Amino acid sequence: MENDPVHKLVMAVLLAAIKKGARVVRIVTAEPMRVFFDFGDACLEEMRPPARIRERVLATLYEMSGATAYAPGQITVLIGEDNVPHHFDATLRGNTFRLQRSP
């Protein structure tokens, strides 16, 4: 899974969120799919993944987080040589996948 280009894209988005200091990553799954970074005082569009990979992005998010329409999940990103963990609590509401950084 880690060599899959879509998995790499999702990880790159999460790493960018951490580096830029975003509190929440919102992935709007409706067409066109959009990714927003929420900084508390501003919410900025980060990217629009191509429509052809929409389903694969969603499948990757579900697989990585374990979230469902009925239960939240979590994604952990390990950074650096020390593998410092950064956790994202994942919830799905309507057509938005919400990943909030947890302490």
Backbone atoms as SQL, in Angstrom:
CREATE TABLE atoms (id INTEGER PRIMARY KEY, chain TEXT, resi INTEGER, resn TEXT, atom TEXT, x REAL, y REAL, z REAL);
INSERT INTO atoms VALUES
  (1, 'A', 1, 'MET', 'N', 0.823, -1.196, 0.000),
  (2, 'A', 1, 'MET', 'CA', 0.000, 0.000, 0.000),
  (3, 'A', 1, 'MET', 'C', 0.869, 1.264, 0.000),
  (4, 'A', 2, 'GLU', 'N', 1.989, 1.236, 0.729),
  (5, 'A', 2, 'GLU', 'CA', 2.818, 2.432, 0.863),
  (6, 'A', 2, 'GLU', 'C', 3.475, 2.842, -0.444),
  (7, 'A', 3, 'ASN', 'N', 3.586, 1.935, -1.403),
  (8, 'A', 3, 'ASN', 'CA', 4.169, 2.276, -2.699),
  (9, 'A', 3, 'ASN', 'C', 3.125, 2.764, -3.693),
  (10, 'A', 4, 'ASP', 'N', 1.855, 2.677, -3.325),
  (11, 'A', 4, 'ASP', 'CA', 0.767, 3.124, -4.184),
  (12, 'A', 4, 'ASP', 'C', 0.810, 4.644, -4.340),
  (13, 'A', 5, 'PRO', 'N', 0.719, 5.166, -5.576),
  (14, 'A', 5, 'PRO', 'CA', 0.783, 6.615, -5.782),
  (15, 'A', 5, 'PRO', 'C', -0.301, 7.395, -5.034),
  (16, 'A', 6, 'VAL', 'N', -1.483, 6.826, -4.900),
  (17, 'A', 6, 'VAL', 'CA', -2.555, 7.530, -4.189),
  (18, 'A', 6, 'VAL', 'C', -2.249, 7.580, -2.692),
  (19, 'A', 7, 'HIS', 'N', -1.712, 6.507, -2.138),
  (20, 'A', 7, 'HIS', 'CA', -1.302, 6.505, -0.731),
  (21, 'A', 7, 'HIS', 'C', -0.226, 7.569, -0.513),
  (22, 'A', 8, 'LYS', 'N', 0.725, 7.657, -1.434),
  (23, 'A', 8, 'LYS', 'CA', 1.777, 8.677, -1.334),
  (24, 'A', 8, 'LYS', 'C', 1.183, 10.087, -1.394),
  (25, 'A', 9, 'LEU', 'N', 0.174, 10.291, -2.240),
  (26, 'A', 9, 'LEU', 'CA', -0.489, 11.595, -2.333),
  (27, 'A', 9, 'LEU', 'C', -1.161, 11.954, -1.014),
  (28, 'A', 10, 'VAL', 'N', -1.894, 11.006, -0.428),
  (29, 'A', 10, 'VAL', 'CA', -2.566, 11.269, 0.850),
  (30, 'A', 10, 'VAL', 'C', -1.534, 11.592, 1.926),
  (31, 'A', 11, 'MET', 'N', -0.445, 10.830, 1.974),
  (32, 'A', 11, 'MET', 'CA', 0.599, 11.102, 2.963),
  (33, 'A', 11, 'MET', 'C', 1.223, 12.477, 2.726),
  (34, 'A', 12, 'ALA', 'N', 1.430, 12.860, 1.470),
  (35, 'A', 12, 'ALA', 'CA', 2.001, 14.175, 1.155),
  (36, 'A', 12, 'ALA', 'C', 1.071, 15.293, 1.625),
  (37, 'A', 13, 'VAL', 'N', -0.232, 15.105, 1.464),
  (38, 'A', 13, 'VAL', 'CA', -1.194, 16.103, 1.940),
  (39, 'A', 13, 'VAL', 'C', -1.119, 16.224, 3.457),
  (40, 'A', 14, 'LEU', 'N', -1.060, 15.095, 4.156),
  (41, 'A', 14, 'LEU', 'CA', -0.994, 15.134, 5.622),
  (42, 'A', 14, 'LEU', 'C', 0.316, 15.759, 6.101),
  (43, 'A', 15, 'LEU', 'N', 1.416, 15.433, 5.452),
  (44, 'A', 15, 'LEU', 'CA', 2.701, 16.042, 5.819),
  (45, 'A', 15, 'LEU', 'C', 2.687, 17.546, 5.569),
  (46, 'A', 16, 'ALA', 'N', 2.093, 17.970, 4.461),
  (47, 'A', 16, 'ALA', 'CA', 1.989, 19.409, 4.177),
  (48, 'A', 16, 'ALA', 'C', 1.153, 20.102, 5.242),
  (49, 'A', 17, 'ALA', 'N', 0.072, 19.458, 5.680),
  (50, 'A', 17, 'ALA', 'CA', -0.770, 20.038, 6.735),
  (51, 'A', 17, 'ALA', 'C', 0.026, 20.225, 8.019),
  (52, 'A', 18, 'ILE', 'N', 0.822, 19.235, 8.369),
  (53, 'A', 18, 'ILE', 'CA', 1.636, 19.319, 9.585),
  (54, 'A', 18, 'ILE', 'C', 2.666, 20.443, 9.445),
  (55, 'A', 19, 'LYS', 'N', 3.381, 20.466, 8.333),
  (56, 'A', 19, 'LYS', 'CA', 4.422, 21.472, 8.125),
  (57, 'A', 19, 'LYS', 'C', 3.864, 22.894, 8.091),
  (58, 'A', 20, 'LYS', 'N', 2.673, 23.063, 7.525),
  (59, 'A', 20, 'LYS', 'CA', 2.071, 24.388, 7.426),
  (60, 'A', 20, 'LYS', 'C', 1.300, 24.783, 8.675),
  (61, 'A', 21, 'GLY', 'N', 1.119, 23.845, 9.606),
  (62, 'A', 21, 'GLY', 'CA', 0.449, 24.159, 10.857),
  (63, 'A', 21, 'GLY', 'C', -1.066, 24.123, 10.801),
  (64, 'A', 22, 'ALA', 'N', -1.630, 23.397, 9.851),
  (65, 'A', 22, 'ALA', 'CA', -3.090, 23.301, 9.759),
  (66, 'A', 22, 'ALA', 'C', -3.632, 22.463, 10.917),
  (67, 'A', 23, 'ARG', 'N', -4.746, 22.919, 11.478),
  (68, 'A', 23, 'ARG', 'CA', -5.390, 22.177, 12.564),
  (69, 'A', 23, 'ARG', 'C', -6.278, 21.066, 12.030),
  (70, 'A', 24, 'VAL', 'N', -6.906, 21.346, 10.875),
  (71, 'A', 24, 'VAL', 'CA', -7.868, 20.413, 10.284),
  (72, 'A', 24, 'VAL', 'C', -7.617, 20.324, 8.787),
  (73, 'A', 25, 'VAL', 'N', -7.741, 19.107, 8.260),
  (74, 'A', 25, 'VAL', 'CA', -7.735, 18.890, 6.818),
  (75, 'A', 25, 'VAL', 'C', -9.152, 18.463, 6.452),
  (76, 'A', 26, 'ARG', 'N', -9.780, 19.204, 5.545),
  (77, 'A', 26, 'ARG', 'CA', -11.123, 18.845, 5.085),
  (78, 'A', 26, 'ARG', 'C', -11.015, 18.391, 3.640),
  (79, 'A', 27, 'ILE', 'N', -11.504, 17.197, 3.378),
  (80, 'A', 27, 'ILE', 'CA', -11.506, 16.660, 2.024),
  (81, 'A', 27, 'ILE', 'C', -12.963, 16.551, 1.595),
  (82, 'A', 28, 'VAL', 'N', -13.368, 17.449, 0.714),
  (83, 'A', 28, 'VAL', 'CA', -14.740, 17.462, 0.213),
  (84, 'A', 28, 'VAL', 'C', -14.791, 16.461, -0.931),
  (85, 'A', 29, 'THR', 'N', -15.613, 15.432, -0.753),
  (86, 'A', 29, 'THR', 'CA', -15.604, 14.317, -1.693),
  (87, 'A', 29, 'THR', 'C', -16.518, 14.515, -2.896),
  (88, 'A', 30, 'ALA', 'N', -17.368, 15.545, -2.873),
  (89, 'A', 30, 'ALA', 'CA', -18.236, 15.817, -4.017),
  (90, 'A', 30, 'ALA', 'C', -17.393, 16.290, -5.188),
  (91, 'A', 31, 'GLU', 'N', -17.919, 16.129, -6.391),
  (92, 'A', 31, 'GLU', 'CA', -17.215, 16.608, -7.587),
  (93, 'A', 31, 'GLU', 'C', -17.277, 18.123, -7.666),
  (94, 'A', 32, 'PRO', 'N', -16.212, 18.839, -7.906),
  (95, 'A', 32, 'PRO', 'CA', -14.844, 18.327, -7.934),
  (96, 'A', 32, 'PRO', 'C', -14.323, 18.133, -6.508),
  (97, 'A', 33, 'MET', 'N', -13.545, 17.084, -6.309),
  (98, 'A', 33, 'MET', 'CA', -12.948, 16.825, -5.001),
  (99, 'A', 33, 'MET', 'C', -11.990, 17.965, -4.675),
  (100, 'A', 34, 'ARG', 'N', -12.055, 18.449, -3.430),
  (101, 'A', 34, 'ARG', 'CA', -11.175, 19.546, -3.008),
  (102, 'A', 34, 'ARG', 'C', -10.604, 19.247, -1.628),
  (103, 'A', 35, 'VAL', 'N', -9.400, 19.741, -1.384),
  (104, 'A', 35, 'VAL', 'CA', -8.732, 19.580, -0.097),
  (105, 'A', 35, 'VAL', 'C', -8.484, 20.970, 0.475),
  (106, 'A', 36, 'PHE', 'N', -8.949, 21.183, 1.716),
  (107, 'A', 36, 'PHE', 'CA', -8.782, 22.462, 2.401),
  (108, 'A', 36, 'PHE', 'C', -7.962, 22.260, 3.660),
  (109, 'A', 37, 'PHE', 'N', -7.129, 23.242, 3.991),
  (110, 'A', 37, 'PHE', 'CA', -6.420, 23.287, 5.263),
  (111, 'A', 37, 'PHE', 'C', -7.065, 24.380, 6.098),
  (112, 'A', 38, 'ASP', 'N', -7.442, 24.031, 7.321),
  (113, 'A', 38, 'ASP', 'CA', -8.067, 24.970, 8.250),
  (114, 'A', 38, 'ASP', 'C', -7.030, 25.334, 9.310),
  (115, 'A', 39, 'PHE', 'N', -6.745, 26.632, 9.412),
  (116, 'A', 39, 'PHE', 'CA', -5.739, 27.121, 10.353),
  (117, 'A', 39, 'PHE', 'C', -6.359, 27.782, 11.578),
  (118, 'A', 40, 'GLY', 'N', -7.665, 27.648, 11.744),
  (119, 'A', 40, 'GLY', 'CA', -8.343, 28.287, 12.860),
  (120, 'A', 40, 'GLY', 'C', -8.901, 29.637, 12.471),
  (121, 'A', 41, 'ASP', 'N', -8.045, 30.505, 11.962),
  (122, 'A', 41, 'ASP', 'CA', -8.495, 31.838, 11.554),
  (123, 'A', 41, 'ASP', 'C', -8.692, 31.934, 10.041),
  (124, 'A', 42, 'ALA', 'N', -8.289, 30.913, 9.307),
  (125, 'A', 42, 'ALA', 'CA', -8.449, 30.898, 7.851),
  (126, 'A', 42, 'ALA', 'C', -8.561, 29.459, 7.362),
  (127, 'A', 43, 'CYS', 'N', -9.312, 29.282, 6.298),
  (128, 'A', 43, 'CYS', 'CA', -9.454, 27.980, 5.663),
  (129, 'A', 43, 'CYS', 'C', -9.100, 28.162, 4.191),
  (130, 'A', 44, 'LEU', 'N', -8.036, 27.507, 3.754),
  (131, 'A', 44, 'LEU', 'CA', -7.524, 27.708, 2.404),
  (132, 'A', 44, 'LEU', 'C', -7.569, 26.419, 1.598),
  (133, 'A', 45, 'GLU', 'N', -7.945, 26.552, 0.322),
  (134, 'A', 45, 'GLU', 'CA', -7.939, 25.379, -0.552),
  (135, 'A', 45, 'GLU', 'C', -6.493, 25.017, -0.862),
  (136, 'A', 46, 'GLU', 'N', -6.147, 23.765, -0.624),
  (137, 'A', 46, 'GLU', 'CA', -4.782, 23.285, -0.842),
  (138, 'A', 46, 'GLU', 'C', -4.634, 22.646, -2.222),
  (139, 'A', 47, 'MET', 'N', -5.619, 21.865, -2.634),
  (140, 'A', 47, 'MET', 'CA', -5.500, 21.200, -3.932),
  (141, 'A', 47, 'MET', 'C', -6.838, 20.639, -4.384),
  (142, 'A', 48, 'ARG', 'N', -6.884, 20.257, -5.661),
  (143, 'A', 48, 'ARG', 'CA', -8.029, 19.567, -6.259),
  (144, 'A', 48, 'ARG', 'C', -7.488, 18.319, -6.954),
  (145, 'A', 49, 'PRO', 'N', -7.590, 17.181, -6.274),
  (146, 'A', 49, 'PRO', 'CA', -7.104, 15.953, -6.911),
  (147, 'A', 49, 'PRO', 'C', -7.886, 15.668, -8.195),
  (148, 'A', 50, 'PRO', 'N', -7.252, 15.039, -9.164),
  (149, 'A', 50, 'PRO', 'CA', -7.945, 14.715, -10.410),
  (150, 'A', 50, 'PRO', 'C', -9.159, 13.822, -10.151),
  (151, 'A', 51, 'ALA', 'N', -10.220, 14.044, -10.894),
  (152, 'A', 51, 'ALA', 'CA', -11.464, 13.286, -10.728),
  (153, 'A', 51, 'ALA', 'C', -11.239, 11.788, -10.908),
  (154, 'A', 52, 'ARG', 'N', -10.303, 11.406, -11.753),
  (155, 'A', 52, 'ARG', 'CA', -10.093, 9.984, -12.040),
  (156, 'A', 52, 'ARG', 'C', -9.569, 9.190, -10.840),
  (157, 'A', 53, 'ILE', 'N', -9.018, 9.882, -9.828),
  (158, 'A', 53, 'ILE', 'CA', -8.513, 9.146, -8.653),
  (159, 'A', 53, 'ILE', 'C', -9.401, 9.332, -7.428),
  (160, 'A', 54, 'ARG', 'N', -10.548, 9.986, -7.579),
  (161, 'A', 54, 'ARG', 'CA', -11.443, 10.285, -6.462),
  (162, 'A', 54, 'ARG', 'C', -11.766, 9.042, -5.624),
  (163, 'A', 55, 'GLU', 'N', -12.215, 7.990, -6.274),
  (164, 'A', 55, 'GLU', 'CA', -12.601, 6.770, -5.551),
  (165, 'A', 55, 'GLU', 'C', -11.407, 6.134, -4.856),
  (166, 'A', 56, 'ARG', 'N', -10.248, 6.178, -5.482),
  (167, 'A', 56, 'ARG', 'CA', -9.051, 5.596, -4.864),
  (168, 'A', 56, 'ARG', 'C', -8.603, 6.410, -3.658),
  (169, 'A', 57, 'VAL', 'N', -8.743, 7.750, -3.719),
  (170, 'A', 57, 'VAL', 'CA', -8.414, 8.593, -2.569),
  (171, 'A', 57, 'VAL', 'C', -9.333, 8.241, -1.399),
  (172, 'A', 58, 'LEU', 'N', -10.625, 8.127, -1.671),
  (173, 'A', 58, 'LEU', 'CA', -11.575, 7.775, -0.609),
  (174, 'A', 58, 'LEU', 'C', -11.263, 6.407, -0.022),
  (175, 'A', 59, 'ALA', 'N', -11.012, 5.429, -0.869),
  (176, 'A', 59, 'ALA', 'CA', -10.696, 4.085, -0.387),
  (177, 'A', 59, 'ALA', 'C', -9.436, 4.102, 0.475),
  (178, 'A', 60, 'THR', 'N', -8.448, 4.879, 0.077),
  (179, 'A', 60, 'THR', 'CA', -7.205, 4.978, 0.841),
  (180, 'A', 60, 'THR', 'C', -7.458, 5.624, 2.201),
  (181, 'A', 61, 'LEU', 'N', -8.272, 6.682, 2.237),
  (182, 'A', 61, 'LEU', 'CA', -8.600, 7.332, 3.513),
  (183, 'A', 61, 'LEU', 'C', -9.334, 6.379, 4.446),
  (184, 'A', 62, 'TYR', 'N', -10.295, 5.646, 3.902),
  (185, 'A', 62, 'TYR', 'CA', -11.024, 4.671, 4.727),
  (186, 'A', 62, 'TYR', 'C', -10.084, 3.603, 5.262),
  (187, 'A', 63, 'GLU', 'N', -9.215, 3.094, 4.397),
  (188, 'A', 63, 'GLU', 'CA', -8.298, 2.044, 4.800),
  (189, 'A', 63, 'GLU', 'C', -7.294, 2.532, 5.842),
  (190, 'A', 64, 'MET', 'N', -6.749, 3.738, 5.636),
  (191, 'A', 64, 'MET', 'CA', -5.753, 4.274, 6.563),
  (192, 'A', 64, 'MET', 'C', -6.352, 4.606, 7.925),
  (193, 'A', 65, 'SER', 'N', -7.578, 5.123, 7.945),
  (194, 'A', 65, 'SER', 'CA', -8.153, 5.628, 9.195),
  (195, 'A', 65, 'SER', 'C', -9.047, 4.638, 9.920),
  (196, 'A', 66, 'GLY', 'N', -9.660, 3.729, 9.182),
  (197, 'A', 66, 'GLY', 'CA', -10.638, 2.836, 9.785),
  (198, 'A', 66, 'GLY', 'C', -11.971, 3.518, 10.029),
  (199, 'A', 67, 'ALA', 'N', -12.135, 4.760, 9.559),
  (200, 'A', 67, 'ALA', 'CA', -13.381, 5.508, 9.766),
  (201, 'A', 67, 'ALA', 'C', -14.481, 4.957, 8.862),
  (202, 'A', 68, 'THR', 'N', -15.710, 5.080, 9.347),
  (203, 'A', 68, 'THR', 'CA', -16.884, 4.737, 8.560),
  (204, 'A', 68, 'THR', 'C', -17.890, 5.867, 8.716),
  (205, 'A', 69, 'ALA', 'N', -19.012, 5.755, 8.040),
  (206, 'A', 69, 'ALA', 'CA', -20.064, 6.761, 8.181),
  (207, 'A', 69, 'ALA', 'C', -20.635, 6.744, 9.595),
  (208, 'A', 70, 'TYR', 'N', -20.405, 5.667, 10.331),
  (209, 'A', 70, 'TYR', 'CA', -20.981, 5.506, 11.670),
  (210, 'A', 70, 'TYR', 'C', -19.974, 5.597, 12.805),
  (211, 'A', 71, 'ALA', 'N', -18.685, 5.525, 12.497),
  (212, 'A', 71, 'ALA', 'CA', -17.678, 5.517, 13.560),
  (213, 'A', 71, 'ALA', 'C', -16.428, 6.270, 13.123),
  (214, 'A', 72, 'PRO', 'N', -15.848, 7.055, 14.037),
  (215, 'A', 72, 'PRO', 'CA', -14.611, 7.770, 13.706),
  (216, 'A', 72, 'PRO', 'C', -13.421, 6.819, 13.655),
  (217, 'A', 73, 'GLY', 'N', -12.337, 7.308, 13.088),
  (218, 'A', 73, 'GLY', 'CA', -11.100, 6.544, 13.036),
  (219, 'A', 73, 'GLY', 'C', -9.923, 7.461, 13.316),
  (220, 'A', 74, 'GLN', 'N', -8.720, 6.962, 13.054),
  (221, 'A', 74, 'GLN', 'CA', -7.535, 7.784, 13.289),
  (222, 'A', 74, 'GLN', 'C', -6.438, 7.383, 12.315),
  (223, 'A', 75, 'ILE', 'N', -5.695, 8.390, 11.856),
  (224, 'A', 75, 'ILE', 'CA', -4.511, 8.171, 11.035),
  (225, 'A', 75, 'ILE', 'C', -3.322, 8.709, 11.815),
  (226, 'A', 76, 'THR', 'N', -2.262, 7.925, 11.897),
  (227, 'A', 76, 'THR', 'CA', -1.033, 8.359, 12.547),
  (228, 'A', 76, 'THR', 'C', 0.059, 8.481, 11.490),
  (229, 'A', 77, 'VAL', 'N', 0.723, 9.629, 11.473),
  (230, 'A', 77, 'VAL', 'CA', 1.824, 9.886, 10.552),
  (231, 'A', 77, 'VAL', 'C', 3.091, 9.970, 11.389),
  (232, 'A', 78, 'LEU', 'N', 4.091, 9.159, 11.042),
  (233, 'A', 78, 'LEU', 'CA', 5.368, 9.179, 11.754),
  (234, 'A', 78, 'LEU', 'C', 6.356, 10.017, 10.953),
  (235, 'A', 79, 'ILE', 'N', 7.002, 10.976, 11.637),
  (236, 'A', 79, 'ILE', 'CA', 7.884, 11.917, 10.954),
  (237, 'A', 79, 'ILE', 'C', 9.284, 11.874, 11.551),
  (238, 'A', 80, 'GLY', 'N', 10.254, 11.930, 10.658),
  (239, 'A', 80, 'GLY', 'CA', 11.649, 12.033, 11.065),
  (240, 'A', 80, 'GLY', 'C', 12.284, 10.715, 11.447),
  (241, 'A', 81, 'GLU', 'N', 13.574, 10.794, 11.729),
  (242, 'A', 81, 'GLU', 'CA', 14.318, 9.602, 12.110),
  (243, 'A', 81, 'GLU', 'C', 13.821, 9.029, 13.427),
  (244, 'A', 82, 'ASP', 'N', 13.265, 9.897, 14.286),
  (245, 'A', 82, 'ASP', 'CA', 12.766, 9.454, 15.586),
  (246, 'A', 82, 'ASP', 'C', 11.322, 8.958, 15.505),
  (247, 'A', 83, 'ASN', 'N', 10.740, 8.994, 14.305),
  (248, 'A', 83, 'ASN', 'CA', 9.353, 8.559, 14.109),
  (249, 'A', 83, 'ASN', 'C', 8.394, 9.237, 15.079),
  (250, 'A', 84, 'VAL', 'N', 8.452, 10.560, 15.129),
  (251, 'A', 84, 'VAL', 'CA', 7.560, 11.336, 15.997),
  (252, 'A', 84, 'VAL', 'C', 6.138, 11.192, 15.458),
  (253, 'A', 85, 'PRO', 'N', 5.196, 10.698, 16.297),
  (254, 'A', 85, 'PRO', 'CA', 3.829, 10.485, 15.804),
  (255, 'A', 85, 'PRO', 'C', 2.995, 11.767, 15.783),
  (256, 'A', 86, 'HIS', 'N', 2.240, 11.936, 14.722),
  (257, 'A', 86, 'HIS', 'CA', 1.250, 13.004, 14.589),
  (258, 'A', 86, 'HIS', 'C', -0.067, 12.310, 14.279),
  (259, 'A', 87, 'HIS', 'N', -1.075, 12.560, 15.098),
  (260, 'A', 87, 'HIS', 'CA', -2.351, 11.851, 14.976),
  (261, 'A', 87, 'HIS', 'C', -3.411, 12.761, 14.368),
  (262, 'A', 88, 'PHE', 'N', -4.221, 12.179, 13.509),
  (263, 'A', 88, 'PHE', 'CA', -5.374, 12.855, 12.924),
  (264, 'A', 88, 'PHE', 'C', -6.616, 12.042, 13.262),
  (265, 'A', 89, 'ASP', 'N', -7.575, 12.658, 13.954),
  (266, 'A', 89, 'ASP', 'CA', -8.855, 12.010, 14.199),
  (267, 'A', 89, 'ASP', 'C', -9.700, 12.172, 12.950),
  (268, 'A', 90, 'ALA', 'N', -10.211, 11.072, 12.431),
  (269, 'A', 90, 'ALA', 'CA', -10.924, 11.078, 11.158),
  (270, 'A', 90, 'ALA', 'C', -12.416, 10.864, 11.366),
  (271, 'A', 91, 'THR', 'N', -13.217, 11.735, 10.762),
  (272, 'A', 91, 'THR', 'CA', -14.670, 11.567, 10.771),
  (273, 'A', 91, 'THR', 'C', -15.203, 11.848, 9.374),
  (274, 'A', 92, 'LEU', 'N', -16.302, 11.214, 9.065),
  (275, 'A', 92, 'LEU', 'CA', -16.969, 11.429, 7.787),
  (276, 'A', 92, 'LEU', 'C', -18.339, 12.002, 8.087),
  (277, 'A', 93, 'ARG', 'N', -18.589, 13.203, 7.553),
  (278, 'A', 93, 'ARG', 'CA', -19.887, 13.860, 7.732),
  (279, 'A', 93, 'ARG', 'C', -20.380, 14.314, 6.369),
  (280, 'A', 94, 'GLY', 'N', -21.487, 13.735, 5.951),
  (281, 'A', 94, 'GLY', 'CA', -22.009, 14.097, 4.632),
  (282, 'A', 94, 'GLY', 'C', -20.988, 13.788, 3.561),
  (283, 'A', 95, 'ASN', 'N', -20.610, 14.792, 2.805),
  (284, 'A', 95, 'ASN', 'CA', -19.632, 14.577, 1.738),
  (285, 'A', 95, 'ASN', 'C', -18.254, 15.129, 2.098),
  (286, 'A', 96, 'THR', 'N', -17.969, 15.251, 3.409),
  (287, 'A', 96, 'THR', 'CA', -16.680, 15.795, 3.847),
  (288, 'A', 96, 'THR', 'C', -15.967, 14.830, 4.781),
  (289, 'A', 97, 'PHE', 'N', -14.754, 14.460, 4.409),
  (290, 'A', 97, 'PHE', 'CA', -13.871, 13.675, 5.266),
  (291, 'A', 97, 'PHE', 'C', -13.070, 14.686, 6.055),
  (292, 'A', 98, 'ARG', 'N', -13.179, 14.678, 7.385),
  (293, 'A', 98, 'ARG', 'CA', -12.523, 15.671, 8.248),
  (294, 'A', 98, 'ARG', 'C', -11.414, 14.984, 9.046),
  (295, 'A', 99, 'LEU', 'N', -10.210, 15.513, 8.922),
  (296, 'A', 99, 'LEU', 'CA', -9.055, 14.995, 9.652),
  (297, 'A', 99, 'LEU', 'C', -8.548, 16.100, 10.571),
  (298, 'A', 100, 'GLN', 'N', -8.775, 15.923, 11.864),
  (299, 'A', 100, 'GLN', 'CA', -8.366, 16.941, 12.829),
  (300, 'A', 100, 'GLN', 'C', -7.155, 16.444, 13.595),
  (301, 'A', 101, 'ARG', 'N', -6.131, 17.314, 13.653),
  (302, 'A', 101, 'ARG', 'CA', -4.931, 16.939, 14.418),
  (303, 'A', 101, 'ARG', 'C', -5.284, 16.857, 15.885),
  (304, 'A', 102, 'SER', 'N', -4.864, 15.764, 16.513),
  (305, 'A', 102, 'SER', 'CA', -5.093, 15.605, 17.936),
  (306, 'A', 102, 'SER', 'C', -3.767, 15.786, 18.669),
  (307, 'A', 103, 'PRO', 'N', -3.854, 16.232, 19.928),
  (308, 'A', 103, 'PRO', 'CA', -2.613, 16.504, 20.674),
  (309, 'A', 103, 'PRO', 'C', -1.788, 15.275, 20.938);
